[in-house]
Amino acid sequence: MNIIYFIFWLSIAAISCIDLYWAIRIRESLLQLELNPIGIFLLKAGGIELFMALKMFGTILVLFILYFLYMNNRKLAWCVTTVLFILQGMLCYHLFHVNSEPFIIKKTKYYRQTKELEVKSYIKEQ
């Protein structure tokens, strides 16, 4: 496999891992922060477990498709992989410049505190 193609392919995988890390880190407020309508639907329908499982499955599927595309039609593989690499780069920028903002971290901490208070008040009522 051409080294540049492999670097693009590996970068797509690495950025997907970073995206999963951020989703796990802000899981309590992920439903409020998720921008993808399909992601919002999955979070409402099956919770974080379904969301993460399908996200991982989708990434693995795309990586296999890119590999087989490269073996069968390199020109098309380069076009698709380059576009995905650029989109993943934009996602990486978004993750490190939007999710790292103090607002997001404060919102997540606030959400955790609110949930803790709800649990404490529920326990007192029982």
Backbone bond lengths (Angstrom), bond angles and torsions (degrees), N, CA, C in turn:
res aa  C-N    CA-C-N  psi(-1)  N-CA   C-N-CA  omega(-1)  CA-C   N-CA-C  phi
1 M - - - 1.461 - - 1.534 108.01 -
2 N 1.284 116.02 135.11 1.457 121.60 178.27 1.530 109.50 -56.89
3 I 1.324 117.20 136.34 1.466 121.82 -174.86 1.531 112.50 -61.62
4 I 1.309 118.49 -39.19 1.469 121.36 179.57 1.528 110.05 -65.96
5 Y 1.329 116.12 -43.87 1.462 119.92 177.68 1.527 109.93 -60.60
6 F 1.323 116.14 -43.32 1.462 120.49 179.36 1.531 111.12 -62.58
7 I 1.327 117.63 -39.15 1.473 120.99 177.76 1.530 109.89 -64.76
8 F 1.332 118.05 -43.09 1.462 121.24 176.42 1.528 110.16 -60.09
9 W 1.333 115.96 -47.34 1.459 122.94 -178.65 1.529 110.74 -60.52
10 L 1.310 116.00 -45.84 1.464 121.57 179.74 1.530 111.31 -67.39
11 S 1.318 117.61 -36.23 1.468 121.39 177.47 1.522 111.22 -64.64
12 I 1.319 116.57 -39.77 1.468 120.71 177.08 1.530 109.14 -60.08
13 A 1.322 117.10 -44.43 1.465 121.24 178.92 1.526 111.19 -64.81
14 A 1.321 117.55 -44.27 1.469 121.49 -177.41 1.528 111.04 -64.59
15 I 1.308 117.59 -42.67 1.464 120.23 -179.41 1.529 110.43 -68.05
16 S 1.325 117.40 -33.56 1.461 119.76 174.33 1.528 110.87 -63.67
17 C 1.323 116.78 -38.19 1.472 120.53 176.30 1.525 111.15 -64.59
18 I 1.316 116.87 -41.26 1.466 120.88 177.61 1.521 110.02 -62.71
19 D 1.325 116.76 -41.28 1.462 121.37 178.27 1.525 110.72 -61.73
20 L 1.324 117.25 -42.45 1.463 120.85 177.00 1.524 111.24 -63.52
21 Y 1.328 116.92 -40.61 1.465 120.91 177.34 1.532 110.58 -58.30
22 W 1.343 116.72 -47.81 1.463 120.36 -179.60 1.528 110.84 -62.73
23 A 1.326 116.59 -39.03 1.464 119.71 179.72 1.533 110.44 -64.09
24 I 1.320 116.45 -39.04 1.464 119.81 177.64 1.524 110.30 -69.18
25 R 1.315 116.74 -41.22 1.465 120.88 -177.78 1.533 112.40 -62.40
26 I 1.322 117.16 -37.16 1.468 120.01 -177.76 1.531 111.09 -109.78
27 R 1.327 117.12 29.05 1.462 121.82 -174.40 1.527 114.22 -55.42
28 E 1.340 117.25 -32.96 1.466 119.16 -177.80 1.526 111.65 -66.04
29 S 1.300 116.76 -33.28 1.470 119.84 -178.32 1.528 111.87 -114.47
30 L 1.321 116.28 16.75 1.467 120.22 -176.95 1.523 112.16 -61.62
31 L 1.315 117.49 -38.70 1.462 120.10 -179.42 1.527 111.46 -61.30
32 Q 1.322 117.43 -36.62 1.458 120.77 179.66 1.529 111.93 -76.88
33 L 1.337 116.61 -26.27 1.461 120.43 -174.98 1.526 114.17 -98.50
34 E 1.323 117.77 -18.49 1.464 121.07 -176.97 1.525 110.05 -63.07
35 L 1.325 116.05 133.06 1.462 121.76 -178.38 1.530 112.88 -99.05
36 N 1.325 116.92 -22.94 1.457 121.87 -176.61 1.535 109.75 -80.74
37 P 1.335 118.53 122.21 1.474 120.26 -179.54 1.533 113.16 -60.79
38 I 1.332 117.25 -33.55 1.465 119.89 177.42 1.525 109.69 -68.07
39 G 1.332 116.71 -40.54 1.464 120.97 176.67 1.516 111.93 -61.65
40 I 1.329 116.94 -41.28 1.464 121.44 178.29 1.529 109.92 -62.96
41 F 1.326 116.16 -44.04 1.469 120.17 178.51 1.529 110.69 -60.31
42 L 1.347 117.07 -45.56 1.468 120.79 -179.70 1.522 111.83 -64.00
43 L 1.329 116.68 -39.87 1.463 119.97 178.83 1.528 110.95 -64.39
44 K 1.324 116.68 -38.73 1.470 119.70 179.22 1.525 111.36 -73.43
45 A 1.322 116.65 -37.46 1.464 120.92 -175.34 1.531 112.83 -77.03
46 G 1.339 116.94 -43.27 1.464 118.48 -173.24 1.508 115.02 -130.91
47 G 1.304 116.90 3.32 1.459 119.59 178.84 1.519 112.27 79.50
48 I 1.318 113.85 -173.64 1.465 120.43 -175.55 1.523 111.95 -65.75
49 E 1.344 117.06 -29.62 1.462 120.51 -178.67 1.524 111.56 -63.16
50 L 1.326 116.12 -48.90 1.461 120.60 178.83 1.530 110.70 -64.47
51 F 1.317 115.68 -42.93 1.465 121.34 179.78 1.525 110.84 -57.41
52 M 1.327 117.11 -50.44 1.470 121.51 -178.67 1.530 111.60 -66.09
53 A 1.323 116.36 -42.81 1.465 119.67 -178.62 1.527 110.95 -61.23
54 L 1.321 117.10 -45.76 1.465 119.76 -179.50 1.526 111.88 -70.28
55 K 1.315 115.95 -32.08 1.472 119.72 176.91 1.534 110.36 -64.43
56 M 1.334 116.18 -45.33 1.470 120.50 178.32 1.524 111.12 -66.05
57 F 1.326 116.21 -44.16 1.465 120.09 179.07 1.521 110.89 -60.40
58 G 1.326 116.75 -43.45 1.462 121.04 179.10 1.520 112.47 -62.25
59 T 1.323 116.78 -41.47 1.467 120.24 178.95 1.522 110.82 -64.26
60 I 1.323 116.91 -45.82 1.469 120.81 179.78 1.520 110.33 -62.84
61 L 1.321 117.00 -42.46 1.469 121.21 178.70 1.529 111.00 -61.00
62 V 1.316 117.29 -46.06 1.468 121.22 179.52 1.524 110.67 -62.24
63 L 1.316 118.11 -42.14 1.464 120.63 179.79 1.526 111.57 -63.53
64 F 1.344 117.10 -40.48 1.466 120.02 176.23 1.521 111.01 -65.09
65 I 1.324 117.25 -42.59 1.470 120.75 179.03 1.525 110.52 -61.44
66 L 1.336 117.25 -43.10 1.466 120.50 178.93 1.522 111.31 -62.85
67 Y 1.317 116.80 -38.41 1.469 120.63 178.23 1.532 110.72 -64.38
68 F 1.335 116.58 -49.76 1.462 119.63 -178.89 1.529 111.90 -67.42
69 L 1.306 117.29 -33.18 1.454 120.99 175.75 1.528 110.27 -62.46
70 Y 1.331 115.40 -41.92 1.464 120.47 179.84 1.531 110.55 -63.34
71 M 1.312 116.82 -37.39 1.464 120.63 -179.23 1.531 111.86 -72.13
72 N 1.339 117.23 -27.58 1.467 120.02 -174.22 1.528 114.87 -106.77
73 N 1.326 118.19 -32.45 1.460 120.95 -176.95 1.531 108.18 -149.58
74 R 1.317 115.71 86.86 1.468 120.56 -172.52 1.519 113.43 -63.97
75 K 1.291 117.21 -35.76 1.463 119.70 -179.47 1.527 110.94 -62.78
76 L 1.323 116.13 -48.28 1.459 121.00 177.64 1.537 110.69 -64.81
77 A 1.320 116.40 -40.03 1.463 120.90 179.82 1.530 111.08 -60.29
78 W 1.328 116.20 -42.73 1.467 120.07 178.66 1.524 110.97 -63.02
79 C 1.330 117.51 -42.36 1.470 120.65 179.51 1.521 111.41 -62.31
80 V 1.325 116.31 -49.64 1.463 120.87 -177.81 1.525 110.73 -65.31
81 T 1.312 116.98 -45.39 1.473 120.99 -177.28 1.525 111.02 -66.19
82 T 1.305 117.61 -38.95 1.467 120.17 178.84 1.523 110.86 -63.86
83 V 1.332 116.73 -43.80 1.463 119.93 178.01 1.527 110.37 -62.79
84 L 1.332 117.18 -45.79 1.465 120.31 178.73 1.527 111.78 -63.09
85 F 1.323 116.97 -38.25 1.460 121.31 177.87 1.529 110.77 -61.65
86 I 1.320 116.59 -43.36 1.473 120.85 178.67 1.531 110.37 -65.28
87 L 1.329 116.92 -44.72 1.467 120.35 179.24 1.529 111.44 -63.71
88 Q 1.326 116.61 -40.82 1.466 119.87 177.59 1.531 110.63 -66.30
89 G 1.321 116.72 -34.70 1.466 120.00 175.42 1.518 111.28 -62.99
90 M 1.335 116.07 -40.45 1.461 120.02 176.71 1.534 110.73 -65.21
91 L 1.327 116.48 -39.16 1.463 120.72 176.41 1.526 110.79 -62.70
92 C 1.316 116.48 -42.75 1.466 121.22 179.08 1.529 110.36 -61.26
93 Y 1.304 117.04 -43.80 1.462 120.86 176.92 1.523 110.11 -59.25
94 H 1.316 116.05 -45.78 1.469 120.94 179.62 1.531 110.68 -60.35
95 L 1.333 116.67 -44.21 1.463 120.24 -177.78 1.522 112.34 -63.31
96 F 1.326 116.83 -39.81 1.456 119.55 -175.74 1.523 114.02 -88.36
97 H 1.329 117.18 -17.50 1.461 118.73 -179.30 1.522 113.81 -110.67
98 V 1.316 117.66 -11.31 1.456 120.32 176.78 1.524 110.07 -111.11
99 N 1.336 117.22 -51.77 1.465 120.15 -179.01 1.514 113.04 -68.31
100 S 1.306 117.80 -21.13 1.459 119.32 -178.78 1.522 112.32 -87.47
101 E 1.320 116.62 -4.71 1.459 119.73 179.73 1.524 109.87 -64.00
102 P 1.308 116.81 145.01 1.465 119.90 179.50 1.527 113.30 -55.92
103 F 1.333 117.92 -30.67 1.464 120.82 179.72 1.521 111.39 -58.38
104 I 1.316 116.67 -45.59 1.465 120.81 -178.43 1.527 109.74 -64.58
105 I 1.326 116.50 -44.83 1.458 120.57 -179.41 1.529 110.22 -64.46
106 K 1.335 117.61 -42.83 1.460 120.83 177.96 1.526 110.86 -63.18
107 K 1.332 117.06 -41.60 1.458 120.80 -179.68 1.532 110.30 -62.99
108 T 1.331 116.57 -41.42 1.456 120.67 178.66 1.525 110.63 -64.10
109 K 1.349 117.30 -44.66 1.465 120.47 178.61 1.532 110.77 -63.45
110 Y 1.317 117.42 -41.03 1.458 121.67 178.12 1.523 110.49 -61.44
111 Y 1.312 116.01 -42.76 1.463 120.66 -179.81 1.530 109.88 -63.02
112 R 1.341 117.30 -43.04 1.470 120.76 178.30 1.518 111.07 -61.64
113 Q 1.339 117.46 -43.94 1.461 120.96 179.85 1.528 110.83 -63.75
114 T 1.317 116.94 -40.86 1.458 121.08 178.78 1.528 110.45 -61.82
115 K 1.320 117.04 -44.27 1.466 121.21 178.62 1.524 110.74 -62.78
116 E 1.338 117.71 -41.79 1.459 121.36 178.69 1.524 110.67 -61.80
117 L 1.328 117.48 -41.94 1.464 121.06 178.36 1.528 110.92 -64.81
118 E 1.326 116.82 -39.26 1.461 120.32 178.18 1.520 110.72 -62.97
119 V 1.327 116.33 -42.53 1.467 120.87 179.62 1.525 109.94 -65.15
120 K 1.344 117.66 -44.43 1.464 121.08 179.68 1.527 111.36 -62.32
121 S 1.313 117.15 -42.98 1.470 119.38 179.65 1.514 111.19 -68.51
122 Y 1.319 117.43 -34.17 1.472 120.49 176.85 1.519 110.34 -66.10
123 I 1.338 116.89 -41.07 1.475 120.75 179.54 1.522 110.11 -64.78
124 K 1.336 117.16 -40.67 1.470 120.95 178.71 1.522 111.13 -62.93
125 E 1.330 117.32 -37.52 1.454 121.23 -179.47 1.515 111.91 -67.60
126 Q 1.311 116.13 -30.61 1.465 120.57 -178.57 1.488 108.41 -78.01
